[in-house]
Amino acid sequence: MQSDKVLDAKGLACPMPIVRTKKAMDELASGQVLEIHVTDKGAKNDLAAWVKSAGHEMIQSAEEGNVLKFWIRKG
Amino acid sequence: MAKKVAIIAANGGLFDAYKVFNIATAAAATEAEVAIFFTFEGLNLIHKEAYKNLPLPEGKEHFQEGFQKANVPAIPELVEMAKEMGVKMIACQMTMDVMGLEKEHFVDGIDVGGAVTFLDFAKDADVTLTF
């Protein structure tokens, strides 16, 4: 999966993954893709909800060991 | 129009601080306009000294270790982040007077106001929370 920017938020607890995601997203242009790596299990539902209310699109997610990966396209 | 989230922080423990600032920063990260009204013991959460070392509830001191293990950000860090994201913080004038506190006892960038200041913001808020 191609991404324009990768955010490493591993080891961070709520609400940091969301805060960092928002900041990283602010630097992207509409249509660009942000790849996020987290270990916070709560981020799975949080990011899904955040994407919905912030008007972006979750294109893909994956689980590799204890790392959760997400690809979000900026709306 | 952006969603509005209005929060009243009326308690001054470490648990209270996390409830308030986690919700506030998460809301701000979701493009909401956020205001927190700090009153009574809630003033501790933005007090320059007190907020560095907020108490855990009695008998729950062992959670300190859990906070470290979970890599939860420190409260001053969350306050800084909230400010950076535009969260409006209002210290309650009346309780400041009762407790003998001045604006300079608090972190920079806060406002001081009365109940109406908060109510004016909260009257058309989408979410209102009290902690």
N, CA and C atoms of all chains as a GROMACS GRO file, in nm:
protein
  618
    1MET      N    1   0.085  -0.121   0.000
    1MET     CA    2   0.000   0.000   0.000
    1MET      C    3   0.088   0.125   0.000
    2GLN      N    4   0.064   0.213  -0.095
    2GLN     CA    5   0.143   0.336  -0.107
    2GLN      C    6   0.097   0.439  -0.004
    3SER      N    7   0.190   0.509   0.055
    3SER     CA    8   0.150   0.618   0.144
    3SER      C    9   0.241   0.739   0.121
    4ASP      N   10   0.187   0.856   0.150
    4ASP     CA   11   0.264   0.979   0.130
    4ASP      C   12   0.343   1.016   0.255
    5LYS      N   13   0.300   0.961   0.368
    5LYS     CA   14   0.366   0.994   0.495
    5LYS      C   15   0.341   0.880   0.591
    6VAL      N   16   0.441   0.848   0.673
    6VAL     CA   17   0.424   0.742   0.773
    6VAL      C   18   0.436   0.804   0.912
    7LEU      N   19   0.339   0.774   0.997
    7LEU     CA   20   0.341   0.823   1.135
    7LEU      C   21   0.366   0.706   1.229
    8ASP      N   22   0.475   0.715   1.304
    8ASP     CA   23   0.504   0.612   1.402
    8ASP      C   24   0.450   0.657   1.538
    9ALA      N   25   0.339   0.599   1.580
    9ALA     CA   26   0.280   0.634   1.709
    9ALA      C   27   0.284   0.513   1.802
   10LYS      N   28   0.380   0.426   1.779
   10LYS     CA   29   0.390   0.305   1.861
   10LYS      C   30   0.431   0.343   2.005
   11GLY      N   31   0.373   0.273   2.100
   11GLY     CA   32   0.408   0.298   2.240
   11GLY      C   33   0.331   0.413   2.302
   12LEU      N   34   0.254   0.486   2.223
   12LEU     CA   35   0.180   0.600   2.277
   12LEU      C   36   0.040   0.557   2.322
   13ALA      N   37  -0.004   0.617   2.433
   13ALA     CA   38  -0.136   0.587   2.487
   13ALA      C   39  -0.235   0.695   2.446
   14CYS      N   40  -0.363   0.662   2.456
   14CYS     CA   41  -0.472   0.757   2.428
   14CYS      C   42  -0.450   0.884   2.510
   15PRO      N   43  -0.469   1.004   2.457
   15PRO     CA   44  -0.520   1.035   2.324
   15PRO      C   45  -0.412   1.064   2.221
   16MET      N   46  -0.286   1.029   2.255
   16MET     CA   47  -0.176   1.070   2.168
   16MET      C   48  -0.183   1.018   2.024
   17PRO      N   49  -0.219   0.893   2.001
   17PRO     CA   50  -0.226   0.849   1.860
   17PRO      C   51  -0.319   0.938   1.775
   18ILE      N   52  -0.432   0.977   1.834
   18ILE     CA   53  -0.526   1.061   1.760
   18ILE      C   54  -0.470   1.203   1.740
   19VAL      N   55  -0.409   1.255   1.847
   19VAL     CA   56  -0.352   1.391   1.839
   19VAL      C   57  -0.242   1.396   1.733
   20ARG      N   58  -0.154   1.295   1.735
   20ARG     CA   59  -0.045   1.291   1.637
   20ARG      C   60  -0.099   1.270   1.495
   21THR      N   61  -0.202   1.188   1.484
   21THR     CA   62  -0.262   1.163   1.353
   21THR      C   63  -0.319   1.292   1.296
   22LYS      N   64  -0.388   1.366   1.381
   22LYS     CA   65  -0.447   1.493   1.336
   22LYS      C   66  -0.337   1.589   1.288
   23LYS      N   67  -0.227   1.596   1.367
   23LYS     CA   68  -0.119   1.687   1.329
   23LYS      C   69  -0.054   1.645   1.198
   24ALA      N   70  -0.034   1.514   1.182
   24ALA     CA   71   0.028   1.464   1.059
   24ALA      C   72  -0.064   1.489   0.940
   25MET      N   73  -0.193   1.470   0.963
   25MET     CA   74  -0.291   1.488   0.857
   25MET      C   75  -0.296   1.633   0.810
   26ASP      N   76  -0.275   1.726   0.903
   26ASP     CA   77  -0.277   1.868   0.868
   26ASP      C   78  -0.170   1.903   0.766
   27GLU      N   79  -0.065   1.822   0.762
   27GLU     CA   80   0.046   1.851   0.670
   27GLU      C   81   0.024   1.790   0.532
   28LEU      N   82  -0.080   1.710   0.518
   28LEU     CA   83  -0.105   1.646   0.389
   28LEU      C   84  -0.210   1.724   0.309
   29ALA      N   85  -0.209   1.700   0.178
   29ALA     CA   86  -0.311   1.761   0.093
   29ALA      C   87  -0.424   1.660   0.073
   30SER      N   88  -0.539   1.710   0.037
   30SER     CA   89  -0.656   1.625   0.011
   30SER      C   90  -0.619   1.517  -0.091
   31GLY      N   91  -0.656   1.391  -0.058
   31GLY     CA   92  -0.628   1.280  -0.150
   31GLY      C   93  -0.501   1.204  -0.115
   32GLN      N   94  -0.413   1.266  -0.035
   32GLN     CA   95  -0.289   1.199   0.004
   32GLN      C   96  -0.319   1.096   0.113
   33VAL      N   97  -0.228   0.999   0.127
   33VAL     CA   98  -0.252   0.889   0.220
   33VAL      C   99  -0.152   0.891   0.335
   34LEU      N  100  -0.205   0.881   0.456
   34LEU     CA  101  -0.122   0.874   0.577
   34LEU      C  102  -0.123   0.730   0.628
   35GLU      N  103  -0.004   0.679   0.655
   35GLU     CA  104   0.009   0.544   0.713
   35GLU      C  105   0.044   0.560   0.860
   36ILE      N  106  -0.030   0.493   0.947
   36ILE     CA  107  -0.010   0.509   1.091
   36ILE      C  108   0.020   0.375   1.156
   37HIS      N  109   0.122   0.373   1.241
   37HIS     CA  110   0.155   0.252   1.316
   37HIS      C  111   0.131   0.278   1.463
   38VAL      N  112   0.050   0.196   1.528
   38VAL     CA  113   0.022   0.215   1.671
   38VAL      C  114   0.029   0.080   1.745
   39THR      N  115   0.044   0.090   1.876
   39THR     CA  116   0.034  -0.030   1.960
   39THR      C  117  -0.084  -0.017   2.058
   40ASP      N  118  -0.142   0.101   2.067
   40ASP     CA  119  -0.258   0.124   2.154
   40ASP      C  120  -0.380   0.054   2.094
   41LYS      N  121  -0.429  -0.049   2.164
   41LYS     CA  122  -0.539  -0.128   2.109
   41LYS      C  123  -0.668  -0.047   2.093
   42GLY      N  124  -0.682   0.057   2.177
   42GLY     CA  125  -0.800   0.142   2.168
   42GLY      C  126  -0.803   0.225   2.042
   43ALA      N  127  -0.686   0.241   1.980
   43ALA     CA  128  -0.676   0.326   1.861
   43ALA      C  129  -0.756   0.269   1.744
   44LYS      N  130  -0.780   0.140   1.748
   44LYS     CA  131  -0.851   0.076   1.638
   44LYS      C  132  -0.990   0.140   1.620
   45ASN      N  133  -1.065   0.143   1.727
   45ASN     CA  134  -1.198   0.204   1.721
   45ASN      C  135  -1.189   0.357   1.716
   46ASP      N  136  -1.090   0.411   1.788
   46ASP     CA  137  -1.076   0.556   1.791
   46ASP      C  138  -1.047   0.614   1.653
   47LEU      N  139  -0.954   0.551   1.582
   47LEU     CA  140  -0.919   0.603   1.449
   47LEU      C  141  -1.035   0.590   1.352
   48ALA      N  142  -1.109   0.478   1.365
   48ALA     CA  143  -1.225   0.458   1.277
   48ALA      C  144  -1.327   0.570   1.301
   49ALA      N  145  -1.350   0.603   1.428
   49ALA     CA  146  -1.446   0.709   1.461
   49ALA      C  147  -1.392   0.846   1.419
   50TRP      N  148  -1.262   0.865   1.440
   50TRP     CA  149  -1.201   0.994   1.406
   50TRP      C  150  -1.210   1.021   1.256
   51VAL      N  151  -1.179   0.917   1.178
   51VAL     CA  152  -1.183   0.929   1.032
   51VAL      C  153  -1.323   0.973   0.987
   52LYS      N  154  -1.424   0.911   1.050
   52LYS     CA  155  -1.562   0.941   1.015
   52LYS      C  156  -1.597   1.087   1.047
   53SER      N  157  -1.563   1.130   1.170
   53SER     CA  158  -1.605   1.266   1.206
   53SER      C  159  -1.517   1.373   1.145
   54ALA      N  160  -1.394   1.338   1.107
   54ALA     CA  161  -1.307   1.438   1.046
   54ALA      C  162  -1.321   1.441   0.894
   55GLY      N  163  -1.399   1.347   0.839
   55GLY     CA  164  -1.427   1.350   0.696
   55GLY      C  165  -1.318   1.290   0.608
   56HIS      N  166  -1.241   1.194   0.664
   56HIS     CA  167  -1.139   1.125   0.584
   56HIS      C  168  -1.189   0.984   0.551
   57GLU      N  169  -1.099   0.906   0.491
   57GLU     CA  170  -1.141   0.771   0.452
   57GLU      C  171  -1.036   0.668   0.494
   58MET      N  172  -1.082   0.566   0.567
   58MET     CA  173  -0.993   0.456   0.606
   58MET      C  174  -0.986   0.360   0.489
   59ILE      N  175  -0.869   0.348   0.427
   59ILE     CA  176  -0.860   0.264   0.309
   59ILE      C  177  -0.826   0.120   0.346
   60GLN      N  178  -0.740   0.106   0.448
   60GLN     CA  179  -0.696  -0.028   0.482
   60GLN      C  180  -0.643  -0.032   0.623
   61SER      N  181  -0.653  -0.149   0.687
   61SER     CA  182  -0.588  -0.166   0.816
   61SER      C  183  -0.528  -0.305   0.822
   62ALA      N  184  -0.426  -0.320   0.904
   62ALA     CA  185  -0.359  -0.449   0.913
   62ALA      C  186  -0.304  -0.466   1.053
   63GLU      N  187  -0.281  -0.591   1.091
   63GLU     CA  188  -0.226  -0.620   1.222
   63GLU      C  189  -0.100  -0.702   1.204
   64GLU      N  190   0.011  -0.651   1.254
   64GLU     CA  191   0.136  -0.727   1.244
   64GLU      C  192   0.192  -0.743   1.384
   65GLY      N  193   0.173  -0.860   1.440
   65GLY     CA  194   0.214  -0.882   1.579
   65GLY      C  195   0.130  -0.792   1.667
   66ASN      N  196   0.194  -0.709   1.750
   66ASN     CA  197   0.116  -0.619   1.834
   66ASN      C  198   0.106  -0.478   1.774
   67VAL      N  199   0.150  -0.466   1.650
   67VAL     CA  200   0.142  -0.335   1.584
   67VAL      C  201   0.021  -0.330   1.491
   68LEU      N  202  -0.060  -0.225   1.510
   68LEU     CA  203  -0.175  -0.204   1.422
   68LEU      C  204  -0.136  -0.099   1.320
   69LYS      N  205  -0.170  -0.126   1.194
   69LYS     CA  206  -0.137  -0.030   1.088
   69LYS      C  207  -0.264   0.018   1.018
   70PHE      N  208  -0.266   0.144   0.987
   70PHE     CA  209  -0.384   0.203   0.923
   70PHE      C  210  -0.340   0.291   0.807
   71TRP      N  211  -0.420   0.292   0.704
   71TRP     CA  212  -0.396   0.382   0.591
   71TRP      C  213  -0.519   0.470   0.574
   72ILE      N  214  -0.499   0.598   0.587
   72ILE     CA  215  -0.613   0.691   0.580
   72ILE      C  216  -0.591   0.791   0.468
   73ARG      N  217  -0.693   0.805   0.383
   73ARG     CA  218  -0.685   0.904   0.275
   73ARG      C  219  -0.751   1.033   0.322
   74LYS      N  220  -0.678   1.141   0.306
   74LYS     CA  221  -0.732   1.270   0.351
   74LYS      C  222  -0.851   1.315   0.265
   75GLY      N  223  -0.957   1.359   0.334
   75GLY     CA  224  -1.077   1.404   0.264
   75GLY      C  225  -1.068   1.547   0.218
   76MET      N  226  -2.038   2.387   1.032
   76MET     CA  227  -1.980   2.454   1.148
   76MET      C  228  -1.918   2.350   1.241
   77ALA      N  229  -1.810   2.388   1.306
   77ALA     CA  230  -1.742   2.294   1.396
   77ALA      C  231  -1.831   2.258   1.514
   78LYS      N  232  -1.814   2.135   1.559
   78LYS     CA  233  -1.886   2.091   1.679
   78LYS      C  234  -1.828   2.165   1.800
   79LYS      N  235  -1.911   2.184   1.899
   79LYS     CA  236  -1.864   2.250   2.021
   79LYS      C  237  -1.874   2.154   2.138
   80VAL      N  238  -1.767   2.149   2.216
   80VAL     CA  239  -1.764   2.062   2.334
   80VAL      C  240  -1.735   2.149   2.457
   81ALA      N  241  -1.827   2.146   2.553
   81ALA     CA  242  -1.813   2.227   2.674
   81ALA      C  243  -1.791   2.135   2.794
   82ILE      N  244  -1.684   2.161   2.868
   82ILE     CA  245  -1.648   2.072   2.979
   82ILE      C  246  -1.636   2.152   3.109
   83ILE      N  247  -1.693   2.098   3.216
   83ILE     CA  248  -1.673   2.156   3.349
   83ILE      C  249  -1.580   2.064   3.426
   84ALA      N  250  -1.469   2.119   3.477
   84ALA     CA  251  -1.374   2.042   3.558
   84ALA      C  252  -1.386   2.091   3.701
   85ALA      N  253  -1.445   2.009   3.787
   85ALA     CA  254  -1.472   2.053   3.924
   85ALA      C  255  -1.395   1.973   4.028
   86ASN      N  256  -1.311   1.879   3.982
   86ASN     CA  257  -1.235   1.797   4.077
   86ASN      C  258  -1.087   1.800   4.044
   87GLY      N  259  -1.004   1.780   4.147
   87GLY     CA  260  -0.862   1.808   4.130
   87GLY      C  261  -0.767   1.693   4.144
   88GLY      N  262  -0.813   1.571   4.121
   88GLY     CA  263  -0.721   1.457   4.131
   88GLY      C  264  -0.661   1.422   3.996
   89LEU      N  265  -0.565   1.330   3.999
   89LEU     CA  266  -0.498   1.288   3.875
   89LEU      C  267  -0.597   1.220   3.780
   90PHE      N  268  -0.684   1.138   3.834
   90PHE     CA  269  -0.784   1.071   3.749
   90PHE      C  270  -0.871   1.177   3.680
   91ASP      N  271  -0.911   1.276   3.758
   91ASP     CA  272  -0.997   1.382   3.703
   91ASP      C  273  -0.926   1.454   3.589
   92ALA      N  274  -0.797   1.481   3.610
   92ALA     CA  275  -0.719   1.553   3.509
   92ALA      C  276  -0.716   1.476   3.378
   93TYR      N  277  -0.696   1.344   3.386
   93TYR     CA  278  -0.692   1.266   3.263
   93TYR      C  279  -0.827   1.262   3.193
   94LYS      N  280  -0.934   1.252   3.273
   94LYS     CA  281  -1.066   1.251   3.212
   94LYS      C  282  -1.088   1.380   3.133
   95VAL      N  283  -1.054   1.491   3.196
   95VAL     CA  284  -1.078   1.622   3.135
   95VAL      C  285  -0.990   1.642   3.012
   96PHE      N  286  -0.859   1.623   3.027
   96PHE     CA  287  -0.768   1.659   2.917
   96PHE      C  288  -0.767   1.556   2.804
   97ASN      N  289  -0.793   1.429   2.835
   97ASN     CA  290  -0.802   1.332   2.725
   97ASN      C  291  -0.922   1.362   2.636
   98ILE      N  292  -1.034   1.388   2.698
   98ILE     CA  293  -1.154   1.419   2.620
   98ILE      C  294  -1.133   1.551   2.544
   99ALA      N  295  -1.075   1.649   2.611
   99ALA     CA  296  -1.056   1.781   2.549
   99ALA      C  297  -0.962   1.774   2.429
  100THR      N  298  -0.848   1.705   2.444
  100THR     CA  299  -0.754   1.699   2.331
  100THR      C  300  -0.810   1.611   2.219
  101ALA      N  301  -0.877   1.504   2.256
  101ALA     CA  302  -0.937   1.418   2.152
  101ALA      C  303  -1.042   1.497   2.074
  102ALA      N  304  -1.121   1.577   2.145
  102ALA     CA  305  -1.224   1.658   2.078
  102ALA      C  306  -1.159   1.762   1.987
  103ALA      N  307  -1.054   1.826   2.038
  103ALA     CA  308  -0.985   1.928   1.958
  103ALA      C  309  -0.922   1.864   1.833
  104ALA      N  310  -0.873   1.740   1.848
  104ALA     CA  311  -0.813   1.670   1.734
  104ALA      C  312  -0.920   1.630   1.633
  105THR      N  313  -1.044   1.632   1.676
  105THR     CA  314  -1.155   1.598   1.586
  105THR      C  315  -1.225   1.727   1.542
  106GLU      N  316  -1.146   1.833   1.537
  106GLU     CA  317  -1.191   1.962   1.482
  106GLU      C  318  -1.302   2.029   1.564
  107ALA      N  319  -1.319   1.989   1.690
  107ALA     CA  320  -1.422   2.054   1.770
  107ALA      C  321  -1.364   2.179   1.837
  108GLU      N  322  -1.453   2.272   1.864
  108GLU     CA  323  -1.417   2.391   1.941
  108GLU      C  324  -1.442   2.354   2.087
  109VAL      N  325  -1.339   2.362   2.171
  109VAL     CA  326  -1.350   2.310   2.307
  109VAL      C  327  -1.325   2.419   2.411
  110ALA      N  328  -1.409   2.424   2.514
  110ALA     CA  329  -1.384   2.512   2.628
  110ALA      C  330  -1.398   2.433   2.757
  111ILE      N  331  -1.306   2.458   2.850
  111ILE     CA  332  -1.314   2.392   2.981
  111ILE      C  333  -1.327   2.501   3.087
  112PHE      N  334  -1.422   2.483   3.176
  112PHE     CA  335  -1.444   2.575   3.287
  112PHE      C  336  -1.392   2.506   3.413
  113PHE      N  337  -1.286   2.564   3.472
  113PHE     CA  338  -1.225   2.504   3.590
  113PHE      C  339  -1.278   2.572   3.715
  114THR      N  340  -1.338   2.493   3.802
  114THR     CA  341  -1.397   2.551   3.921
  114THR      C  342  -1.366   2.465   4.044
  115PHE      N  343  -1.366   2.527   4.160
  115PHE     CA  344  -1.330   2.460   4.285
  115PHE      C  345  -1.202   2.378   4.267
  116GLU      N  346  -1.203   2.252   4.309
  116GLU     CA  347  -1.078   2.176   4.305
  116GLU      C  348  -1.027   2.154   4.164
  117GLY      N  349  -1.114   2.173   4.067
  117GLY     CA  350  -1.073   2.162   3.927
  117GLY      C  351  -0.964   2.263   3.892
  118LEU      N  352  -0.955   2.370   3.968
  118LEU     CA  353  -0.850   2.470   3.944
  118LEU      C  354  -0.710   2.410   3.957
  119ASN      N  355  -0.698   2.303   4.037
  119ASN     CA  356  -0.568   2.235   4.051
  119ASN      C  357  -0.513   2.190   3.917
  120LEU      N  358  -0.602   2.157   3.826
  120LEU     CA  359  -0.559   2.098   3.699
  120LEU      C  360  -0.482   2.195   3.611
  121ILE      N  361  -0.495   2.325   3.641
  121ILE     CA  362  -0.420   2.424   3.562
  121ILE      C  363  -0.332   2.511   3.652
  122HIS      N  364  -0.322   2.470   3.780
  122HIS     CA  365  -0.237   2.545   3.873
  122HIS      C  366  -0.091   2.510   3.846
  123LYS      N  367  -0.009   2.615   3.822
  123LYS     CA  368   0.132   2.599   3.782
  123LYS      C  369   0.209   2.494   3.863
  124GLU      N  370   0.186   2.488   3.992
  124GLU     CA  371   0.259   2.391   4.075
  124GLU      C  372   0.178   2.263   4.093
  125ALA      N  373   0.053   2.280   4.133
  125ALA     CA  374  -0.030   2.162   4.169
  125ALA      C  375  -0.043   2.063   4.053
  126TYR      N  376  -0.049   2.114   3.930
  126TYR     CA  377  -0.077   2.023   3.819
  126TYR      C  378   0.038   1.929   3.786
  127LYS      N  379   0.155   1.956   3.845
  127LYS     CA  380   0.270   1.868   3.822
  127LYS      C  381   0.263   1.744   3.909
  128ASN      N  382   0.184   1.753   4.014
  128ASN     CA  383   0.183   1.642   4.110
  128ASN      C  384   0.043   1.625   4.169
  129LEU      N  385  -0.050   1.588   4.084
  129LEU     CA  386  -0.188   1.574   4.130
  129LEU      C  387  -0.205   1.441   4.205
  130PRO      N  388  -0.288   1.443   4.309
  130PRO     CA  389  -0.299   1.322   4.391
  130PRO      C  390  -0.384   1.213   4.325
  131LEU      N  391  -0.345   1.090   4.353
  131LEU     CA  392  -0.428   0.975   4.316
  131LEU      C  393  -0.527   0.956   4.430
  132PRO      N  394  -0.643   0.896   4.401
  132PRO     CA  395  -0.737   0.873   4.511
  132PRO      C  396  -0.673   0.785   4.619
  133GLU      N  397  -0.714   0.806   4.743
  133GLU     CA  398  -0.658   0.732   4.855
  133GLU      C  399  -0.676   0.582   4.832
  134GLY      N  400  -0.570   0.508   4.852
  134GLY     CA  401  -0.576   0.363   4.834
  134GLY      C  402  -0.552   0.319   4.690
  135LYS      N  403  -0.539   0.418   4.600
  135LYS     CA  404  -0.520   0.385   4.458
  135LYS      C  405  -0.381   0.427   4.410
  136GLU      N  406  -0.291   0.452   4.506
  136GLU     CA  407  -0.159   0.504   4.470
  136GLU      C  408  -0.082   0.408   4.379
  137HIS      N  409  -0.116   0.279   4.390
  137HIS     CA  410  -0.044   0.180   4.309
  137HIS      C  411  -0.067   0.197   4.159
  138PHE      N  412  -0.168   0.277   4.122
  138PHE     CA  413  -0.192   0.300   3.978
  138PHE      C  414  -0.081   0.383   3.914
  139GLN      N  415  -0.004   0.452   3.998
  139GLN     CA  416   0.108   0.532   3.948
  139GLN      C  417   0.194   0.451   3.851
  140GLU      N  418   0.219   0.329   3.894
  140GLU     CA  419   0.301   0.239   3.813
  140GLU      C  420   0.233   0.209   3.679
  141GLY      N  421   0.103   0.190   3.685
  141GLY     CA  422   0.026   0.162   3.564
  141GLY      C  423   0.034   0.276   3.465
  142PHE      N  424   0.029   0.400   3.516
  142PHE     CA  425   0.038   0.518   3.429
  142PHE      C  426   0.172   0.517   3.355
  143GLN      N  427   0.278   0.483   3.429
  143GLN     CA  428   0.410   0.481   3.366
  143GLN      C  429   0.419   0.369   3.263
  144LYS      N  430   0.368   0.252   3.301
  144LYS     CA  431   0.376   0.137   3.213
  144LYS      C  432   0.296   0.160   3.084
  145ALA      N  433   0.184   0.225   3.096
  145ALA     CA  434   0.100   0.250   2.979
  145ALA      C  435   0.152   0.368   2.896
  146ASN      N  436   0.260   0.431   2.944
  146ASN     CA  437   0.321   0.544   2.872
  146ASN      C  438   0.220   0.656   2.848
  147VAL      N  439   0.143   0.685   2.950
  147VAL     CA  440   0.043   0.793   2.942
  147VAL      C  441   0.117   0.927   2.959
  148PRO      N  442   0.086   1.026   2.874
  148PRO     CA  443   0.156   1.154   2.886
  148PRO      C  444   0.130   1.221   3.021
  149ALA      N  445   0.228   1.299   3.068
  149ALA     CA  446   0.211   1.371   3.194
  149ALA      C  447   0.109   1.483   3.175
  150ILE      N  448   0.046   1.525   3.285
  150ILE     CA  449  -0.058   1.627   3.276
  150ILE      C  450  -0.007   1.760   3.216
  151PRO      N  451   0.111   1.811   3.259
  151PRO     CA  452   0.158   1.936   3.196
  151PRO      C  453   0.171   1.924   3.044
  152GLU      N  454   0.209   1.804   3.000
  152GLU     CA  455   0.223   1.780   2.856
  152GLU      C  456   0.085   1.788   2.787
  153LEU      N  457  -0.015   1.730   2.852
  153LEU     CA  458  -0.150   1.732   2.796
  153LEU      C  459  -0.208   1.874   2.795
  154VAL      N  460  -0.178   1.951   2.900
  154VAL     CA  461  -0.227   2.089   2.908
  154VAL      C  462  -0.164   2.171   2.794
  155GLU      N  463  -0.035   2.151   2.775
  155GLU     CA  464   0.036   2.222   2.669
  155GLU      C  465  -0.025   2.188   2.533
  156MET      N  466  -0.053   2.059   2.515
  156MET     CA  467  -0.110   2.014   2.390
  156MET      C  468  -0.250   2.072   2.368
  157ALA      N  469  -0.327   2.072   2.475
  157ALA     CA  470  -0.462   2.126   2.466
  157ALA      C  471  -0.457   2.273   2.423
  158LYS      N  472  -0.364   2.347   2.484
  158LYS     CA  473  -0.350   2.490   2.451
  158LYS      C  474  -0.313   2.507   2.306
  159GLU      N  475  -0.214   2.427   2.265
  159GLU     CA  476  -0.164   2.433   2.128
  159GLU      C  477  -0.276   2.406   2.026
  160MET      N  478  -0.371   2.321   2.067
  160MET     CA  479  -0.479   2.286   1.976
  160MET      C  480  -0.598   2.379   1.989
  161GLY      N  481  -0.581   2.484   2.066
  161GLY     CA  482  -0.684   2.587   2.072
  161GLY      C  483  -0.794   2.563   2.174
  162VAL      N  484  -0.771   2.472   2.268
  162VAL     CA  485  -0.872   2.450   2.373
  162VAL      C  486  -0.874   2.574   2.463
  163LYS      N  487  -0.995   2.626   2.483
  163LYS     CA  488  -1.011   2.746   2.565
  163LYS      C  489  -1.026   2.704   2.711
  164MET      N  490  -0.944   2.763   2.798
  164MET     CA  491  -0.951   2.725   2.939
  164MET      C  492  -0.991   2.846   3.021
  165ILE      N  493  -1.099   2.828   3.097
  165ILE     CA  494  -1.151   2.939   3.176
  165ILE      C  495  -1.145   2.902   3.324
  166ALA      N  496  -1.073   2.982   3.402
  166ALA     CA  497  -1.068   2.961   3.546
  166ALA      C  498  -1.181   3.042   3.609
  167CYS      N  499  -1.250   2.981   3.703
  167CYS     CA  500  -1.366   3.044   3.766
  167CYS      C  501  -1.321   3.151   3.867
  168GLN      N  502  -1.360   3.274   3.838
  168GLN     CA  503  -1.320   3.389   3.922
  168GLN      C  504  -1.366   3.373   4.067
  169MET      N  505  -1.489   3.331   4.083
  169MET     CA  506  -1.543   3.323   4.219
  169MET      C  507  -1.464   3.223   4.304
  170THR      N  508  -1.436   3.104   4.250
  170THR     CA  509  -1.362   3.006   4.331
  170THR      C  510  -1.217   3.049   4.350
  171MET      N  511  -1.162   3.123   4.252
  171MET     CA  512  -1.026   3.176   4.271
  171MET      C  513  -1.024   3.270   4.391
  172ASP      N  514  -1.126   3.353   4.401
  172ASP     CA  515  -1.136   3.448   4.513
  172ASP      C  516  -1.148   3.373   4.646
  173VAL      N  517  -1.232   3.270   4.645
  173VAL     CA  518  -1.253   3.190   4.766
  173VAL      C  519  -1.122   3.125   4.810
  174MET      N  520  -1.046   3.075   4.712
  174MET     CA  521  -0.924   3.001   4.744
  174MET      C  522  -0.801   3.092   4.749
  175GLY      N  523  -0.821   3.221   4.730
  175GLY     CA  524  -0.710   3.315   4.737
  175GLY      C  525  -0.610   3.298   4.624
  176LEU      N  526  -0.659   3.268   4.505
  176LEU     CA  527  -0.569   3.246   4.391
  176LEU      C  528  -0.579   3.361   4.291
  177GLU      N  529  -0.465   3.392   4.226
  177GLU     CA  530  -0.460   3.496   4.124
  177GLU      C  531  -0.429   3.431   3.990
  178LYS      N  532  -0.452   3.510   3.883
  178LYS     CA  533  -0.430   3.455   3.748
  178LYS      C  534  -0.286   3.404   3.731
  179GLU      N  535  -0.189   3.472   3.794
  179GLU     CA  536  -0.049   3.430   3.774
  179GLU      C  537  -0.015   3.297   3.843
  180HIS      N  538  -0.106   3.245   3.925
  180HIS     CA  539  -0.083   3.112   3.984
  180HIS      C  540  -0.110   3.002   3.883
  181PHE      N  541  -0.168   3.039   3.771
  181PHE     CA  542  -0.207   2.938   3.673
  181PHE      C  543  -0.116   2.937   3.551
  182VAL      N  544  -0.125   2.831   3.474
  182VAL     CA  545  -0.044   2.822   3.352
  182VAL      C  546  -0.082   2.938   3.258
  183ASP      N  547   0.011   2.974   3.172
  183ASP     CA  548  -0.014   3.084   3.079
  183ASP      C  549  -0.123   3.048   2.980
  184GLY      N  550  -0.188   3.150   2.932
  184GLY     CA  551  -0.283   3.131   2.823
  184GLY      C  552  -0.425   3.097   2.865
  185ILE      N  553  -0.452   3.105   2.996
  185ILE     CA  554  -0.589   3.077   3.039
  185ILE      C  555  -0.668   3.208   3.048
  186ASP      N  556  -0.798   3.193   3.050
  186ASP     CA  557  -0.886   3.309   3.072
  186ASP      C  558  -0.945   3.296   3.211
  187VAL      N  559  -0.984   3.410   3.267
  187VAL     CA  560  -1.056   3.407   3.393
  187VAL      C  561  -1.196   3.460   3.364
  188GLY      N  562  -1.296   3.390   3.415
  188GLY     CA  563  -1.432   3.435   3.387
  188GLY      C  564  -1.529   3.382   3.489
  189GLY      N  565  -1.652   3.424   3.474
  189GLY     CA  566  -1.756   3.377   3.563
  189GLY      C  567  -1.842   3.273   3.495
  190ALA      N  568  -1.944   3.231   3.565
  190ALA     CA  569  -2.032   3.126   3.515
  190ALA      C  570  -2.093   3.162   3.380
  191VAL      N  571  -2.123   3.290   3.362
  191VAL     CA  572  -2.189   3.331   3.237
  191VAL      C  573  -2.095   3.315   3.117
  192THR      N  574  -1.965   3.335   3.141
  192THR     CA  575  -1.867   3.317   3.033
  192THR      C  576  -1.876   3.174   2.980
  193PHE      N  577  -1.883   3.080   3.074
  193PHE     CA  578  -1.894   2.940   3.033
  193PHE      C  579  -2.030   2.911   2.970
  194LEU      N  580  -2.134   2.959   3.034
  194LEU     CA  581  -2.270   2.932   2.984
  194LEU      C  582  -2.290   2.986   2.844
  195ASP      N  583  -2.229   3.100   2.816
  195ASP     CA  584  -2.241   3.160   2.684
  195ASP      C  585  -2.181   3.067   2.578
  196PHE      N  586  -2.070   3.004   2.614
  196PHE     CA  587  -2.008   2.907   2.522
  196PHE      C  588  -2.092   2.780   2.515
  197ALA      N  589  -2.140   2.734   2.632
  197ALA     CA  590  -2.206   2.604   2.641
  197ALA      C  591  -2.349   2.604   2.586
  198LYS      N  592  -2.408   2.722   2.571
  198LYS     CA  593  -2.552   2.724   2.537
  198LYS      C  594  -2.584   2.656   2.405
  199ASP      N  595  -2.492   2.658   2.311
  199ASP     CA  596  -2.518   2.587   2.185
  199ASP      C  597  -2.412   2.478   2.161
  200ALA      N  598  -2.358   2.424   2.271
  200ALA     CA  599  -2.259   2.316   2.257
  200ALA      C  600  -2.329   2.187   2.215
  201ASP      N  601  -2.255   2.105   2.139
  201ASP     CA  602  -2.310   1.977   2.096
  201ASP      C  603  -2.294   1.872   2.206
  202VAL      N  604  -2.187   1.888   2.284
  202VAL     CA  605  -2.158   1.795   2.393
  202VAL      C  606  -2.121   1.876   2.516
  203THR      N  607  -2.183   1.845   2.629
  203THR     CA  608  -2.145   1.911   2.754
  203THR      C  609  -2.114   1.802   2.857
  204LEU      N  610  -1.998   1.815   2.919
  204LEU     CA  611  -1.953   1.713   3.013
  204LEU      C  612  -1.912   1.776   3.144
  205THR      N  613  -1.931   1.701   3.253
  205THR     CA  614  -1.887   1.749   3.384
  205THR      C  615  -1.800   1.643   3.449
  206PHE      N  616  -1.685   1.685   3.494
  206PHE     CA  617  -1.596   1.590   3.563
  206PHE      C  618  -1.561   1.641   3.701
   0.00000   0.00000   0.00000
